[in-house]
Amino acid sequence: QVQLVESGGGLVQAGGSLRLSCAASGSTFGINRMGWFRQSPGNQRELVATISNGGTTDYADSVKGRFTISRDNAKNTVYLQMNNMKPEDTAVYYCNVRRVVMISSFEYWGQGTLVNVSE
């Protein structure tokens, strides 16, 4: 099992910045992809950004140029730097980790951290 602890959410004004962190612990061997998803009321959970263990990143079009995902493999931690934030970024942000052991793949989710962007 992998445990994920998120931090860094909160209230910010439009144009401001926040940094989310997610630390993985437990059976971290085999972790490859780490990422962030978000879900706002009435909407499905959507991908925000992912990063492979080799550093390849992928972003939703809505956050490209504003958000930056990074990771510290030694600490099994993934970060999301969010700049120039917009009210439509308001959501619960979830950390997601994919782990591969032999031929089996496992996904783990954090508990979610609320990000609220005011006008």
N, C-alpha and C positions, 0 to 999 in steps of 0.2 A: 504493500500500500504506500501511496504517496500522500503526504499532507501538504496543503498549500495555505500559506498565511499571507493575506493581502494587506496593504496599508497605503495610505496616501490620498484617499478620497476626501471630499469635502465640498464646501461652497466657494465658488470663485465668480468674479464678474466677467462678463464677456470681454475678450481680449487678453485675459489673464492666463496663467499657467498653473499646472499641477503635475506632480510626478507620482505615478503609482509604482509600487514594488510588490513583488510576489516571491516569497521564499519557499522552496520545496524542501521537504525533509522526509525521512523514512527510506523506502526502497527506491533511491534515486538512480540506481544503475540502469542504464538503457534509455534515459530521457533523451529524446531528440528534439522534437518541436516544442516550443513554448510560445504562448501567445495570449492575447487579450480579446475578449468578446464583450459585447454590451447589449443590454436590453432596456428599452424604455417602455413605459406603460402602453399597452395595447399593441405592441410590436413584437415581432419575433427576435430572438437573440441573433445578433449579427457579428460577423468577424470584424475586428478593428485592425489587428496587426498580428503577424506571427514571425518567428525567427527560428531558423534551424540551428542545430548545434555547430554548424559550419559558418553561421552568420548570415545566411541568405534570408532576406526579409520580404514580407508581402504586406501590403496595406490596402485597406478599403479606399476607394476613390475619394470618399468624403473627408478623409483625414490626411491624405497625401500632402506633404509640404508643411503640415502643422504638427503632426505627431511623429515621434521617433521611438522605435522599440530597440532595446538592447538587452544583453544578458551577460552575467558573470558566471561562467561555467564552474569555476572553483567554488562558488557560493550557491550554485543551483538557484540563482535568482534572476528573474526577468523584470525589466523596468519598462515603463511607458511614460515618456516625457510628452506632455500635451501643452502646446503653445497656441496662442491666438485662438483661444477656445470660444465656441459659439453656443448659444442657448440650445441648439439642436444636438449638442454633445451630451446633454443631460441624460443620464442613464445609470443603471447599475452595471458596473464593470466587473467582469469575471475573468480570473486567470485560468488558463487552460494549459495542461501539460500532456504531451503524448509520450508514452514509454513503450519501447519495443524490447521484448525478451524472447529470444529464439524466434519463433514464427508468430508469436502472439503480440498483439498491440493493445495497449490500455490507455484510456483517457481519464484524466482527473480534473476536477473543477474546484476552484476556490469558492468561498462562501459569498463573495460579491462585496463590492465597496461602492457606495453611492457617490456619484459626482453630479453636482448641481451647478449649472452655469446660469447666472442671472443676467438680465438685460443691462 
